[in-house]
Amino acid sequence: MTSRNADETAVVLTGATSGIGQATARLLASRTSRLFVHGPQRLSEIAGLLAELRAASRGEVHYVQADFDGLAAVEKLAAEISNRTDRVDVLVNNAGRPGSPRRSVGGDAEAGYREAIDRFAGTRLRPELARSHLLYGEWLRRERRLSEARERLRTAHELFTTMGLGAFADRAARELEAAGISVRKREAVTSGGLTPLEEQVARLASEGLTNAEIGSRLFVSSRTVEYHLHKVFAKTGIRSRNALAMVLRRRSGSRTGVA
């Protein structure tokens, strides 16, 4: 059996189009001859990222699209990859249900977390910024760097709570407790009775965006958008998107004292 150079490896990176996965893709692009990046978006939606990765790559960068909503989608992705290469040397799993924060690559793990935080800090993608703090905090806790971990996890918990992302806020709270900090669970609600995420969804829907477009902006699924819209309709008593703009204006006026 002949040995392979490091540059000849074929790497599959799932969940490569956002957050830690995207930072990892940038790290790997110049270090492998064949990189397969996976994401749920259509090719046209991540064309800029692909162009950046291919410009940095020494070899080939392929994009494979799949939304992991069932085993059939995973099998389809595997078949598509096998049609393009006869081997996979490394699989870096960053998609689906989160696993161990140690899944990042070697000594570059911390650099990847920091890069993701720095990039998202300058954008409006608050869910991804919060998730990056959470993953970094989890990694730091497992590295027994508890003081640093608490700082990142507190930031993640505050961001998730403010945005109304309860499941992620609970996960951050559990990590904080494991790091020795007790957190009282609370739900953030705006003065209009909507959580911050519900208000964001309602505002984008009132501007005419589809569920898919709203999900892309907020980095949540279309089903999550639909769920929050139903909650908005129930809380406000309206039945259509057409009335959202008027309701939001009225609520905004009541908060500022404008009649």
Disulfide bonds with the S-S distance in Angstrom:
none
